[in-house]
Amino acid sequence: MNIKHEDGEYSVESSSSKGKWYKVDPKKPWCDCPAYKFRYMKARKVCKHITAVREYIEKTQQATIGESQERADAVVAFVEEAGGEVDAMELIDKFGEANVDSLISQGALIEYKGRIKILK
């Protein structure tokens, strides 16, 4: 199924009518397809469009978690290869402030007097 995610809203293309899109809110849950409005809503069930969006969200979150872990591993590996300590600005320039701050807040790294060290 084709899924669009724009401005926090989801749309799913109809599998039987190409070019027809249904708006979906996976949290409520809600879909404006006829099957949901006339069948599933009354039975407190979800239609295939809601299910598709929920699966899409789950896959997207898993991919994001995987990418985030890869970046964190790269930062830590860089510090380890440098002998366990590097200049804070060098690390921020190479990996970005958000990535470095995240590892500091998690306790994987520590910053002291402009140097970043691996916390062991």
Phi and psi restraints in degrees (range 20) as a CNS / XPLOR table:
assign (resid 1 and name C) (resid 2 and name N)
       (resid 2 and name CA) (resid 2 and name C) 1.0 -83.0 20.0 2
assign (resid 2 and name N) (resid 2 and name CA)
       (resid 2 and name C) (resid 3 and name N) 1.0 131.4 20.0 2
assign (resid 2 and name C) (resid 3 and name N)
       (resid 3 and name CA) (resid 3 and name C) 1.0 -127.7 20.0 2
assign (resid 3 and name N) (resid 3 and name CA)
       (resid 3 and name C) (resid 4 and name N) 1.0 134.6 20.0 2
assign (resid 3 and name C) (resid 4 and name N)
       (resid 4 and name CA) (resid 4 and name C) 1.0 -113.9 20.0 2
assign (resid 4 and name N) (resid 4 and name CA)
       (resid 4 and name C) (resid 5 and name N) 1.0 139.9 20.0 2
assign (resid 4 and name C) (resid 5 and name N)
       (resid 5 and name CA) (resid 5 and name C) 1.0 -129.8 20.0 2
assign (resid 5 and name N) (resid 5 and name CA)
       (resid 5 and name C) (resid 6 and name N) 1.0 107.3 20.0 2
assign (resid 5 and name C) (resid 6 and name N)
       (resid 6 and name CA) (resid 6 and name C) 1.0 -135.3 20.0 2
assign (resid 6 and name N) (resid 6 and name CA)
       (resid 6 and name C) (resid 7 and name N) 1.0 130.9 20.0 2
assign (resid 6 and name C) (resid 7 and name N)
       (resid 7 and name CA) (resid 7 and name C) 1.0 52.8 20.0 2
assign (resid 7 and name N) (resid 7 and name CA)
       (resid 7 and name C) (resid 8 and name N) 1.0 37.9 20.0 2
assign (resid 7 and name C) (resid 8 and name N)
       (resid 8 and name CA) (resid 8 and name C) 1.0 79.6 20.0 2
assign (resid 8 and name N) (resid 8 and name CA)
       (resid 8 and name C) (resid 9 and name N) 1.0 2.4 20.0 2
assign (resid 8 and name C) (resid 9 and name N)
       (resid 9 and name CA) (resid 9 and name C) 1.0 -112.2 20.0 2
assign (resid 9 and name N) (resid 9 and name CA)
       (resid 9 and name C) (resid 10 and name N) 1.0 148.2 20.0 2
assign (resid 9 and name C) (resid 10 and name N)
       (resid 10 and name CA) (resid 10 and name C) 1.0 -113.5 20.0 2
assign (resid 10 and name N) (resid 10 and name CA)
       (resid 10 and name C) (resid 11 and name N) 1.0 143.3 20.0 2
assign (resid 10 and name C) (resid 11 and name N)
       (resid 11 and name CA) (resid 11 and name C) 1.0 -132.7 20.0 2
assign (resid 11 and name N) (resid 11 and name CA)
       (resid 11 and name C) (resid 12 and name N) 1.0 140.9 20.0 2
assign (resid 11 and name C) (resid 12 and name N)
       (resid 12 and name CA) (resid 12 and name C) 1.0 -124.8 20.0 2
assign (resid 12 and name N) (resid 12 and name CA)
       (resid 12 and name C) (resid 13 and name N) 1.0 131.5 20.0 2
assign (resid 12 and name C) (resid 13 and name N)
       (resid 13 and name CA) (resid 13 and name C) 1.0 -76.0 20.0 2
assign (resid 13 and name N) (resid 13 and name CA)
       (resid 13 and name C) (resid 14 and name N) 1.0 138.2 20.0 2
assign (resid 13 and name C) (resid 14 and name N)
       (resid 14 and name CA) (resid 14 and name C) 1.0 -62.5 20.0 2
assign (resid 14 and name N) (resid 14 and name CA)
       (resid 14 and name C) (resid 15 and name N) 1.0 137.9 20.0 2
assign (resid 14 and name C) (resid 15 and name N)
       (resid 15 and name CA) (resid 15 and name C) 1.0 -79.1 20.0 2
assign (resid 15 and name N) (resid 15 and name CA)
       (resid 15 and name C) (resid 16 and name N) 1.0 -21.0 20.0 2
assign (resid 15 and name C) (resid 16 and name N)
       (resid 16 and name CA) (resid 16 and name C) 1.0 -99.6 20.0 2
assign (resid 16 and name N) (resid 16 and name CA)
       (resid 16 and name C) (resid 17 and name N) 1.0 -22.9 20.0 2
assign (resid 16 and name C) (resid 17 and name N)
       (resid 17 and name CA) (resid 17 and name C) 1.0 -127.5 20.0 2
assign (resid 17 and name N) (resid 17 and name CA)
       (resid 17 and name C) (resid 18 and name N) 1.0 90.2 20.0 2
assign (resid 17 and name C) (resid 18 and name N)
       (resid 18 and name CA) (resid 18 and name C) 1.0 -58.7 20.0 2
assign (resid 18 and name N) (resid 18 and name CA)
       (resid 18 and name C) (resid 19 and name N) 1.0 137.7 20.0 2
assign (resid 18 and name C) (resid 19 and name N)
       (resid 19 and name CA) (resid 19 and name C) 1.0 92.9 20.0 2
assign (resid 19 and name N) (resid 19 and name CA)
       (resid 19 and name C) (resid 20 and name N) 1.0 -12.4 20.0 2
assign (resid 19 and name C) (resid 20 and name N)
       (resid 20 and name CA) (resid 20 and name C) 1.0 -94.9 20.0 2
assign (resid 20 and name N) (resid 20 and name CA)
       (resid 20 and name C) (resid 21 and name N) 1.0 125.9 20.0 2
assign (resid 20 and name C) (resid 21 and name N)
       (resid 21 and name CA) (resid 21 and name C) 1.0 -117.2 20.0 2
assign (resid 21 and name N) (resid 21 and name CA)
       (resid 21 and name C) (resid 22 and name N) 1.0 141.0 20.0 2
assign (resid 21 and name C) (resid 22 and name N)
       (resid 22 and name CA) (resid 22 and name C) 1.0 -111.4 20.0 2
assign (resid 22 and name N) (resid 22 and name CA)
       (resid 22 and name C) (resid 23 and name N) 1.0 137.5 20.0 2
assign (resid 22 and name C) (resid 23 and name N)
       (resid 23 and name CA) (resid 23 and name C) 1.0 -82.8 20.0 2
assign (resid 23 and name N) (resid 23 and name CA)
       (resid 23 and name C) (resid 24 and name N) 1.0 137.2 20.0 2
assign (resid 23 and name C) (resid 24 and name N)
       (resid 24 and name CA) (resid 24 and name C) 1.0 -131.5 20.0 2
assign (resid 24 and name N) (resid 24 and name CA)
       (resid 24 and name C) (resid 25 and name N) 1.0 135.2 20.0 2
assign (resid 24 and name C) (resid 25 and name N)
       (resid 25 and name CA) (resid 25 and name C) 1.0 -119.6 20.0 2
assign (resid 25 and name N) (resid 25 and name CA)
       (resid 25 and name C) (resid 26 and name N) 1.0 103.6 20.0 2
assign (resid 25 and name C) (resid 26 and name N)
       (resid 26 and name CA) (resid 26 and name C) 1.0 -71.1 20.0 2
assign (resid 26 and name N) (resid 26 and name CA)
       (resid 26 and name C) (resid 27 and name N) 1.0 -17.1 20.0 2
assign (resid 26 and name C) (resid 27 and name N)
       (resid 27 and name CA) (resid 27 and name C) 1.0 -82.3 20.0 2
assign (resid 27 and name N) (resid 27 and name CA)
       (resid 27 and name C) (resid 28 and name N) 1.0 -37.3 20.0 2
assign (resid 27 and name C) (resid 28 and name N)
       (resid 28 and name CA) (resid 28 and name C) 1.0 -64.7 20.0 2
assign (resid 28 and name N) (resid 28 and name CA)
       (resid 28 and name C) (resid 29 and name N) 1.0 -45.7 20.0 2
assign (resid 28 and name C) (resid 29 and name N)
       (resid 29 and name CA) (resid 29 and name C) 1.0 -80.0 20.0 2
assign (resid 29 and name N) (resid 29 and name CA)
       (resid 29 and name C) (resid 30 and name N) 1.0 157.4 20.0 2
assign (resid 29 and name C) (resid 30 and name N)
       (resid 30 and name CA) (resid 30 and name C) 1.0 -154.3 20.0 2
assign (resid 30 and name N) (resid 30 and name CA)
       (resid 30 and name C) (resid 31 and name N) 1.0 141.7 20.0 2
assign (resid 30 and name C) (resid 31 and name N)
       (resid 31 and name CA) (resid 31 and name C) 1.0 -145.5 20.0 2
assign (resid 31 and name N) (resid 31 and name CA)
       (resid 31 and name C) (resid 32 and name N) 1.0 143.0 20.0 2
assign (resid 31 and name C) (resid 32 and name N)
       (resid 32 and name CA) (resid 32 and name C) 1.0 -95.2 20.0 2
assign (resid 32 and name N) (resid 32 and name CA)
       (resid 32 and name C) (resid 33 and name N) 1.0 20.2 20.0 2
assign (resid 32 and name C) (resid 33 and name N)
       (resid 33 and name CA) (resid 33 and name C) 1.0 -77.4 20.0 2
assign (resid 33 and name N) (resid 33 and name CA)
       (resid 33 and name C) (resid 34 and name N) 1.0 153.0 20.0 2
assign (resid 33 and name C) (resid 34 and name N)
       (resid 34 and name CA) (resid 34 and name C) 1.0 -60.3 20.0 2
assign (resid 34 and name N) (resid 34 and name CA)
       (resid 34 and name C) (resid 35 and name N) 1.0 -37.3 20.0 2
assign (resid 34 and name C) (resid 35 and name N)
       (resid 35 and name CA) (resid 35 and name C) 1.0 -61.8 20.0 2
assign (resid 35 and name N) (resid 35 and name CA)
       (resid 35 and name C) (resid 36 and name N) 1.0 -41.1 20.0 2
assign (resid 35 and name C) (resid 36 and name N)
       (resid 36 and name CA) (resid 36 and name C) 1.0 -69.3 20.0 2
assign (resid 36 and name N) (resid 36 and name CA)
       (resid 36 and name C) (resid 37 and name N) 1.0 -49.9 20.0 2
assign (resid 36 and name C) (resid 37 and name N)
       (resid 37 and name CA) (resid 37 and name C) 1.0 -63.2 20.0 2
assign (resid 37 and name N) (resid 37 and name CA)
       (resid 37 and name C) (resid 38 and name N) 1.0 -34.0 20.0 2
assign (resid 37 and name C) (resid 38 and name N)
       (resid 38 and name CA) (resid 38 and name C) 1.0 -104.5 20.0 2
assign (resid 38 and name N) (resid 38 and name CA)
       (resid 38 and name C) (resid 39 and name N) 1.0 -15.8 20.0 2
assign (resid 38 and name C) (resid 39 and name N)
       (resid 39 and name CA) (resid 39 and name C) 1.0 -122.9 20.0 2
assign (resid 39 and name N) (resid 39 and name CA)
       (resid 39 and name C) (resid 40 and name N) 1.0 -61.2 20.0 2
assign (resid 39 and name C) (resid 40 and name N)
       (resid 40 and name CA) (resid 40 and name C) 1.0 -72.1 20.0 2
assign (resid 40 and name N) (resid 40 and name CA)
       (resid 40 and name C) (resid 41 and name N) 1.0 -36.3 20.0 2
assign (resid 40 and name C) (resid 41 and name N)
       (resid 41 and name CA) (resid 41 and name C) 1.0 -60.6 20.0 2
assign (resid 41 and name N) (resid 41 and name CA)
       (resid 41 and name C) (resid 42 and name N) 1.0 -44.7 20.0 2
assign (resid 41 and name C) (resid 42 and name N)
       (resid 42 and name CA) (resid 42 and name C) 1.0 -64.2 20.0 2
assign (resid 42 and name N) (resid 42 and name CA)
       (resid 42 and name C) (resid 43 and name N) 1.0 -34.5 20.0 2
assign (resid 42 and name C) (resid 43 and name N)
       (resid 43 and name CA) (resid 43 and name C) 1.0 -87.3 20.0 2
assign (resid 43 and name N) (resid 43 and name CA)
       (resid 43 and name C) (resid 44 and name N) 1.0 1.9 20.0 2
assign (resid 43 and name C) (resid 44 and name N)
       (resid 44 and name CA) (resid 44 and name C) 1.0 56.1 20.0 2
assign (resid 44 and name N) (resid 44 and name CA)
       (resid 44 and name C) (resid 45 and name N) 1.0 44.6 20.0 2
assign (resid 44 and name C) (resid 45 and name N)
       (resid 45 and name CA) (resid 45 and name C) 1.0 -119.1 20.0 2
assign (resid 45 and name N) (resid 45 and name CA)
       (resid 45 and name C) (resid 46 and name N) 1.0 174.0 20.0 2
assign (resid 45 and name C) (resid 46 and name N)
       (resid 46 and name CA) (resid 46 and name C) 1.0 -114.3 20.0 2
assign (resid 46 and name N) (resid 46 and name CA)
       (resid 46 and name C) (resid 47 and name N) 1.0 150.1 20.0 2
assign (resid 46 and name C) (resid 47 and name N)
       (resid 47 and name CA) (resid 47 and name C) 1.0 -87.4 20.0 2
assign (resid 47 and name N) (resid 47 and name CA)
       (resid 47 and name C) (resid 48 and name N) 1.0 176.1 20.0 2
assign (resid 47 and name C) (resid 48 and name N)
       (resid 48 and name CA) (resid 48 and name C) 1.0 -66.8 20.0 2
assign (resid 48 and name N) (resid 48 and name CA)
       (resid 48 and name C) (resid 49 and name N) 1.0 -25.3 20.0 2
assign (resid 48 and name C) (resid 49 and name N)
       (resid 49 and name CA) (resid 49 and name C) 1.0 -70.5 20.0 2
assign (resid 49 and name N) (resid 49 and name CA)
       (resid 49 and name C) (resid 50 and name N) 1.0 -43.2 20.0 2
assign (resid 49 and name C) (resid 50 and name N)
       (resid 50 and name CA) (resid 50 and name C) 1.0 -63.8 20.0 2
assign (resid 50 and name N) (resid 50 and name CA)
       (resid 50 and name C) (resid 51 and name N) 1.0 -43.8 20.0 2
assign (resid 50 and name C) (resid 51 and name N)
       (resid 51 and name CA) (resid 51 and name C) 1.0 -60.3 20.0 2
assign (resid 51 and name N) (resid 51 and name CA)
       (resid 51 and name C) (resid 52 and name N) 1.0 -42.6 20.0 2
assign (resid 51 and name C) (resid 52 and name N)
       (resid 52 and name CA) (resid 52 and name C) 1.0 -63.3 20.0 2
assign (resid 52 and name N) (resid 52 and name CA)
       (resid 52 and name C) (resid 53 and name N) 1.0 -42.0 20.0 2
assign (resid 52 and name C) (resid 53 and name N)
       (resid 53 and name CA) (resid 53 and name C) 1.0 -66.6 20.0 2
assign (resid 53 and name N) (resid 53 and name CA)
       (resid 53 and name C) (resid 54 and name N) 1.0 -42.0 20.0 2
assign (resid 53 and name C) (resid 54 and name N)
       (resid 54 and name CA) (resid 54 and name C) 1.0 -61.7 20.0 2
assign (resid 54 and name N) (resid 54 and name CA)
       (resid 54 and name C) (resid 55 and name N) 1.0 -41.2 20.0 2
assign (resid 54 and name C) (resid 55 and name N)
       (resid 55 and name CA) (resid 55 and name C) 1.0 -66.4 20.0 2
assign (resid 55 and name N) (resid 55 and name CA)
       (resid 55 and name C) (resid 56 and name N) 1.0 -39.5 20.0 2
assign (resid 55 and name C) (resid 56 and name N)
       (resid 56 and name CA) (resid 56 and name C) 1.0 -60.4 20.0 2
assign (resid 56 and name N) (resid 56 and name CA)
       (resid 56 and name C) (resid 57 and name N) 1.0 -45.2 20.0 2
assign (resid 56 and name C) (resid 57 and name N)
       (resid 57 and name CA) (resid 57 and name C) 1.0 -62.5 20.0 2
assign (resid 57 and name N) (resid 57 and name CA)
       (resid 57 and name C) (resid 58 and name N) 1.0 -44.6 20.0 2
assign (resid 57 and name C) (resid 58 and name N)
       (resid 58 and name CA) (resid 58 and name C) 1.0 -61.9 20.0 2
assign (resid 58 and name N) (resid 58 and name CA)
       (resid 58 and name C) (resid 59 and name N) 1.0 -45.1 20.0 2
assign (resid 58 and name C) (resid 59 and name N)
       (resid 59 and name CA) (resid 59 and name C) 1.0 -64.2 20.0 2
assign (resid 59 and name N) (resid 59 and name CA)
       (resid 59 and name C) (resid 60 and name N) 1.0 -40.8 20.0 2
assign (resid 59 and name C) (resid 60 and name N)
       (resid 60 and name CA) (resid 60 and name C) 1.0 -64.3 20.0 2
assign (resid 60 and name N) (resid 60 and name CA)
       (resid 60 and name C) (resid 61 and name N) 1.0 -43.2 20.0 2
assign (resid 60 and name C) (resid 61 and name N)
       (resid 61 and name CA) (resid 61 and name C) 1.0 -65.3 20.0 2
assign (resid 61 and name N) (resid 61 and name CA)
       (resid 61 and name C) (resid 62 and name N) 1.0 -39.9 20.0 2
assign (resid 61 and name C) (resid 62 and name N)
       (resid 62 and name CA) (resid 62 and name C) 1.0 -64.5 20.0 2
assign (resid 62 and name N) (resid 62 and name CA)
       (resid 62 and name C) (resid 63 and name N) 1.0 -40.2 20.0 2
assign (resid 62 and name C) (resid 63 and name N)
       (resid 63 and name CA) (resid 63 and name C) 1.0 -64.6 20.0 2
assign (resid 63 and name N) (resid 63 and name CA)
       (resid 63 and name C) (resid 64 and name N) 1.0 -41.6 20.0 2
assign (resid 63 and name C) (resid 64 and name N)
       (resid 64 and name CA) (resid 64 and name C) 1.0 -64.8 20.0 2
assign (resid 64 and name N) (resid 64 and name CA)
       (resid 64 and name C) (resid 65 and name N) 1.0 -41.4 20.0 2
assign (resid 64 and name C) (resid 65 and name N)
       (resid 65 and name CA) (resid 65 and name C) 1.0 -63.3 20.0 2
assign (resid 65 and name N) (resid 65 and name CA)
       (resid 65 and name C) (resid 66 and name N) 1.0 -42.3 20.0 2
assign (resid 65 and name C) (resid 66 and name N)
       (resid 66 and name CA) (resid 66 and name C) 1.0 -62.4 20.0 2
assign (resid 66 and name N) (resid 66 and name CA)
       (resid 66 and name C) (resid 67 and name N) 1.0 -44.0 20.0 2
assign (resid 66 and name C) (resid 67 and name N)
       (resid 67 and name CA) (resid 67 and name C) 1.0 -65.0 20.0 2
assign (resid 67 and name N) (resid 67 and name CA)
       (resid 67 and name C) (resid 68 and name N) 1.0 -41.1 20.0 2
assign (resid 67 and name C) (resid 68 and name N)
       (resid 68 and name CA) (resid 68 and name C) 1.0 -63.4 20.0 2
assign (resid 68 and name N) (resid 68 and name CA)
       (resid 68 and name C) (resid 69 and name N) 1.0 -41.2 20.0 2
assign (resid 68 and name C) (resid 69 and name N)
       (resid 69 and name CA) (resid 69 and name C) 1.0 -66.7 20.0 2
assign (resid 69 and name N) (resid 69 and name CA)
       (resid 69 and name C) (resid 70 and name N) 1.0 -38.0 20.0 2
assign (resid 69 and name C) (resid 70 and name N)
       (resid 70 and name CA) (resid 70 and name C) 1.0 -62.9 20.0 2
assign (resid 70 and name N) (resid 70 and name CA)
       (resid 70 and name C) (resid 71 and name N) 1.0 -42.4 20.0 2
assign (resid 70 and name C) (resid 71 and name N)
       (resid 71 and name CA) (resid 71 and name C) 1.0 -63.9 20.0 2
assign (resid 71 and name N) (resid 71 and name CA)
       (resid 71 and name C) (resid 72 and name N) 1.0 -43.8 20.0 2
assign (resid 71 and name C) (resid 72 and name N)
       (resid 72 and name CA) (resid 72 and name C) 1.0 -61.7 20.0 2
assign (resid 72 and name N) (resid 72 and name CA)
       (resid 72 and name C) (resid 73 and name N) 1.0 -43.2 20.0 2
assign (resid 72 and name C) (resid 73 and name N)
       (resid 73 and name CA) (resid 73 and name C) 1.0 -62.3 20.0 2
assign (resid 73 and name N) (resid 73 and name CA)
       (resid 73 and name C) (resid 74 and name N) 1.0 -38.1 20.0 2
assign (resid 73 and name C) (resid 74 and name N)
       (resid 74 and name CA) (resid 74 and name C) 1.0 -66.4 20.0 2
assign (resid 74 and name N) (resid 74 and name CA)
       (resid 74 and name C) (resid 75 and name N) 1.0 -40.4 20.0 2
assign (resid 74 and name C) (resid 75 and name N)
       (resid 75 and name CA) (resid 75 and name C) 1.0 -63.5 20.0 2
assign (resid 75 and name N) (resid 75 and name CA)
       (resid 75 and name C) (resid 76 and name N) 1.0 -49.3 20.0 2
assign (resid 75 and name C) (resid 76 and name N)
       (resid 76 and name CA) (resid 76 and name C) 1.0 -62.8 20.0 2
assign (resid 76 and name N) (resid 76 and name CA)
       (resid 76 and name C) (resid 77 and name N) 1.0 -41.7 20.0 2
assign (resid 76 and name C) (resid 77 and name N)
       (resid 77 and name CA) (resid 77 and name C) 1.0 -61.9 20.0 2
assign (resid 77 and name N) (resid 77 and name CA)
       (resid 77 and name C) (resid 78 and name N) 1.0 -40.4 20.0 2
assign (resid 77 and name C) (resid 78 and name N)
       (resid 78 and name CA) (resid 78 and name C) 1.0 -61.9 20.0 2
assign (resid 78 and name N) (resid 78 and name CA)
       (resid 78 and name C) (resid 79 and name N) 1.0 -44.7 20.0 2
assign (resid 78 and name C) (resid 79 and name N)
       (resid 79 and name CA) (resid 79 and name C) 1.0 -65.8 20.0 2
assign (resid 79 and name N) (resid 79 and name CA)
       (resid 79 and name C) (resid 80 and name N) 1.0 -41.4 20.0 2
assign (resid 79 and name C) (resid 80 and name N)
       (resid 80 and name CA) (resid 80 and name C) 1.0 -62.0 20.0 2
assign (resid 80 and name N) (resid 80 and name CA)
       (resid 80 and name C) (resid 81 and name N) 1.0 -43.9 20.0 2
assign (resid 80 and name C) (resid 81 and name N)
       (resid 81 and name CA) (resid 81 and name C) 1.0 -65.2 20.0 2
assign (resid 81 and name N) (resid 81 and name CA)
       (resid 81 and name C) (resid 82 and name N) 1.0 -25.8 20.0 2
assign (resid 81 and name C) (resid 82 and name N)
       (resid 82 and name CA) (resid 82 and name C) 1.0 -87.0 20.0 2
assign (resid 82 and name N) (resid 82 and name CA)
       (resid 82 and name C) (resid 83 and name N) 1.0 11.4 20.0 2
assign (resid 82 and name C) (resid 83 and name N)
       (resid 83 and name CA) (resid 83 and name C) 1.0 93.3 20.0 2
assign (resid 83 and name N) (resid 83 and name CA)
       (resid 83 and name C) (resid 84 and name N) 1.0 12.5 20.0 2
assign (resid 83 and name C) (resid 84 and name N)
       (resid 84 and name CA) (resid 84 and name C) 1.0 92.4 20.0 2
assign (resid 84 and name N) (resid 84 and name CA)
       (resid 84 and name C) (resid 85 and name N) 1.0 0.7 20.0 2
assign (resid 84 and name C) (resid 85 and name N)
       (resid 85 and name CA) (resid 85 and name C) 1.0 -152.3 20.0 2
assign (resid 85 and name N) (resid 85 and name CA)
       (resid 85 and name C) (resid 86 and name N) 1.0 135.0 20.0 2
assign (resid 85 and name C) (resid 86 and name N)
       (resid 86 and name CA) (resid 86 and name C) 1.0 -141.1 20.0 2
assign (resid 86 and name N) (resid 86 and name CA)
       (resid 86 and name C) (resid 87 and name N) 1.0 164.3 20.0 2
assign (resid 86 and name C) (resid 87 and name N)
       (resid 87 and name CA) (resid 87 and name C) 1.0 -67.8 20.0 2
assign (resid 87 and name N) (resid 87 and name CA)
       (resid 87 and name C) (resid 88 and name N) 1.0 134.7 20.0 2
assign (resid 87 and name C) (resid 88 and name N)
       (resid 88 and name CA) (resid 88 and name C) 1.0 -59.7 20.0 2
assign (resid 88 and name N) (resid 88 and name CA)
       (resid 88 and name C) (resid 89 and name N) 1.0 -44.5 20.0 2
assign (resid 88 and name C) (resid 89 and name N)
       (resid 89 and name CA) (resid 89 and name C) 1.0 -66.6 20.0 2
assign (resid 89 and name N) (resid 89 and name CA)
       (resid 89 and name C) (resid 90 and name N) 1.0 -35.7 20.0 2
assign (resid 89 and name C) (resid 90 and name N)
       (resid 90 and name CA) (resid 90 and name C) 1.0 -61.9 20.0 2
assign (resid 90 and name N) (resid 90 and name CA)
       (resid 90 and name C) (resid 91 and name N) 1.0 -44.9 20.0 2
assign (resid 90 and name C) (resid 91 and name N)
       (resid 91 and name CA) (resid 91 and name C) 1.0 -66.4 20.0 2
assign (resid 91 and name N) (resid 91 and name CA)
       (resid 91 and name C) (resid 92 and name N) 1.0 -41.9 20.0 2
assign (resid 91 and name C) (resid 92 and name N)
       (resid 92 and name CA) (resid 92 and name C) 1.0 -65.0 20.0 2
assign (resid 92 and name N) (resid 92 and name CA)
       (resid 92 and name C) (resid 93 and name N) 1.0 -41.9 20.0 2
assign (resid 92 and name C) (resid 93 and name N)
       (resid 93 and name CA) (resid 93 and name C) 1.0 -62.1 20.0 2
assign (resid 93 and name N) (resid 93 and name CA)
       (resid 93 and name C) (resid 94 and name N) 1.0 -37.9 20.0 2
assign (resid 93 and name C) (resid 94 and name N)
       (resid 94 and name CA) (resid 94 and name C) 1.0 -78.0 20.0 2
assign (resid 94 and name N) (resid 94 and name CA)
       (resid 94 and name C) (resid 95 and name N) 1.0 -39.9 20.0 2
assign (resid 94 and name C) (resid 95 and name N)
       (resid 95 and name CA) (resid 95 and name C) 1.0 -117.3 20.0 2
assign (resid 95 and name N) (resid 95 and name CA)
       (resid 95 and name C) (resid 96 and name N) 1.0 -10.2 20.0 2
assign (resid 95 and name C) (resid 96 and name N)
       (resid 96 and name CA) (resid 96 and name C) 1.0 94.8 20.0 2
assign (resid 96 and name N) (resid 96 and name CA)
       (resid 96 and name C) (resid 97 and name N) 1.0 143.7 20.0 2
assign (resid 96 and name C) (resid 97 and name N)
       (resid 97 and name CA) (resid 97 and name C) 1.0 -62.9 20.0 2
assign (resid 97 and name N) (resid 97 and name CA)
       (resid 97 and name C) (resid 98 and name N) 1.0 -40.3 20.0 2
assign (resid 97 and name C) (resid 98 and name N)
       (resid 98 and name CA) (resid 98 and name C) 1.0 -61.8 20.0 2
assign (resid 98 and name N) (resid 98 and name CA)
       (resid 98 and name C) (resid 99 and name N) 1.0 -42.0 20.0 2
assign (resid 98 and name C) (resid 99 and name N)
       (resid 99 and name CA) (resid 99 and name C) 1.0 -65.6 20.0 2
assign (resid 99 and name N) (resid 99 and name CA)
       (resid 99 and name C) (resid 100 and name N) 1.0 -42.9 20.0 2
assign (resid 99 and name C) (resid 100 and name N)
       (resid 100 and name CA) (resid 100 and name C) 1.0 -67.5 20.0 2
assign (resid 100 and name N) (resid 100 and name CA)
       (resid 100 and name C) (resid 101 and name N) 1.0 -46.6 20.0 2
assign (resid 100 and name C) (resid 101 and name N)
       (resid 101 and name CA) (resid 101 and name C) 1.0 -59.2 20.0 2
assign (resid 101 and name N) (resid 101 and name CA)
       (resid 101 and name C) (resid 102 and name N) 1.0 -38.7 20.0 2
assign (resid 101 and name C) (resid 102 and name N)
       (resid 102 and name CA) (resid 102 and name C) 1.0 -61.4 20.0 2
assign (resid 102 and name N) (resid 102 and name CA)
       (resid 102 and name C) (resid 103 and name N) 1.0 -43.8 20.0 2
assign (resid 102 and name C) (resid 103 and name N)
       (resid 103 and name CA) (resid 103 and name C) 1.0 -69.8 20.0 2
assign (resid 103 and name N) (resid 103 and name CA)
       (resid 103 and name C) (resid 104 and name N) 1.0 -32.5 20.0 2
assign (resid 103 and name C) (resid 104 and name N)
       (resid 104 and name CA) (resid 104 and name C) 1.0 -67.3 20.0 2
assign (resid 104 and name N) (resid 104 and name CA)
       (resid 104 and name C) (resid 105 and name N) 1.0 -44.8 20.0 2
assign (resid 104 and name C) (resid 105 and name N)
       (resid 105 and name CA) (resid 105 and name C) 1.0 -67.0 20.0 2
assign (resid 105 and name N) (resid 105 and name CA)
       (resid 105 and name C) (resid 106 and name N) 1.0 -28.1 20.0 2
assign (resid 105 and name C) (resid 106 and name N)
       (resid 106 and name CA) (resid 106 and name C) 1.0 -79.6 20.0 2
assign (resid 106 and name N) (resid 106 and name CA)
       (resid 106 and name C) (resid 107 and name N) 1.0 -13.8 20.0 2
assign (resid 106 and name C) (resid 107 and name N)
       (resid 107 and name CA) (resid 107 and name C) 1.0 89.7 20.0 2
assign (resid 107 and name N) (resid 107 and name CA)
       (resid 107 and name C) (resid 108 and name N) 1.0 8.5 20.0 2
assign (resid 107 and name C) (resid 108 and name N)
       (resid 108 and name CA) (resid 108 and name C) 1.0 -77.6 20.0 2
assign (resid 108 and name N) (resid 108 and name CA)
       (resid 108 and name C) (resid 109 and name N) 1.0 -31.7 20.0 2
assign (resid 108 and name C) (resid 109 and name N)
       (resid 109 and name CA) (resid 109 and name C) 1.0 -126.2 20.0 2
assign (resid 109 and name N) (resid 109 and name CA)
       (resid 109 and name C) (resid 110 and name N) 1.0 160.1 20.0 2
assign (resid 109 and name C) (resid 110 and name N)
       (resid 110 and name CA) (resid 110 and name C) 1.0 -134.1 20.0 2
assign (resid 110 and name N) (resid 110 and name CA)
       (resid 110 and name C) (resid 111 and name N) 1.0 142.4 20.0 2
assign (resid 110 and name C) (resid 111 and name N)
       (resid 111 and name CA) (resid 111 and name C) 1.0 -110.7 20.0 2
assign (resid 111 and name N) (resid 111 and name CA)
       (resid 111 and name C) (resid 112 and name N) 1.0 131.9 20.0 2
assign (resid 111 and name C) (resid 112 and name N)
       (resid 112 and name CA) (resid 112 and name C) 1.0 -148.5 20.0 2
assign (resid 112 and name N) (resid 112 and name CA)
       (resid 112 and name C) (resid 113 and name N) 1.0 119.5 20.0 2
assign (resid 112 and name C) (resid 113 and name N)
       (resid 113 and name CA) (resid 113 and name C) 1.0 52.6 20.0 2
assign (resid 113 and name N) (resid 113 and name CA)
       (resid 113 and name C) (resid 114 and name N) 1.0 46.4 20.0 2
assign (resid 113 and name C) (resid 114 and name N)
       (resid 114 and name CA) (resid 114 and name C) 1.0 78.1 20.0 2
assign (resid 114 and name N) (resid 114 and name CA)
       (resid 114 and name C) (resid 115 and name N) 1.0 8.6 20.0 2
assign (resid 114 and name C) (resid 115 and name N)
       (resid 115 and name CA) (resid 115 and name C) 1.0 -118.3 20.0 2
assign (resid 115 and name N) (resid 115 and name CA)
       (resid 115 and name C) (resid 116 and name N) 1.0 145.1 20.0 2
assign (resid 115 and name C) (resid 116 and name N)
       (resid 116 and name CA) (resid 116 and name C) 1.0 -109.4 20.0 2
assign (resid 116 and name N) (resid 116 and name CA)
       (resid 116 and name C) (resid 117 and name N) 1.0 130.5 20.0 2
assign (resid 116 and name C) (resid 117 and name N)
       (resid 117 and name CA) (resid 117 and name C) 1.0 -126.9 20.0 2
assign (resid 117 and name N) (resid 117 and name CA)
       (resid 117 and name C) (resid 118 and name N) 1.0 154.3 20.0 2
assign (resid 117 and name C) (resid 118 and name N)
       (resid 118 and name CA) (resid 118 and name C) 1.0 -78.8 20.0 2
assign (resid 118 and name N) (resid 118 and name CA)
       (resid 118 and name C) (resid 119 and name N) 1.0 129.8 20.0 2
assign (resid 118 and name C) (resid 119 and name N)
       (resid 119 and name CA) (resid 119 and name C) 1.0 -85.2 20.0 2
assign (resid 119 and name N) (resid 119 and name CA)
       (resid 119 and name C) (resid 120 and name N) 1.0 117.7 20.0 2
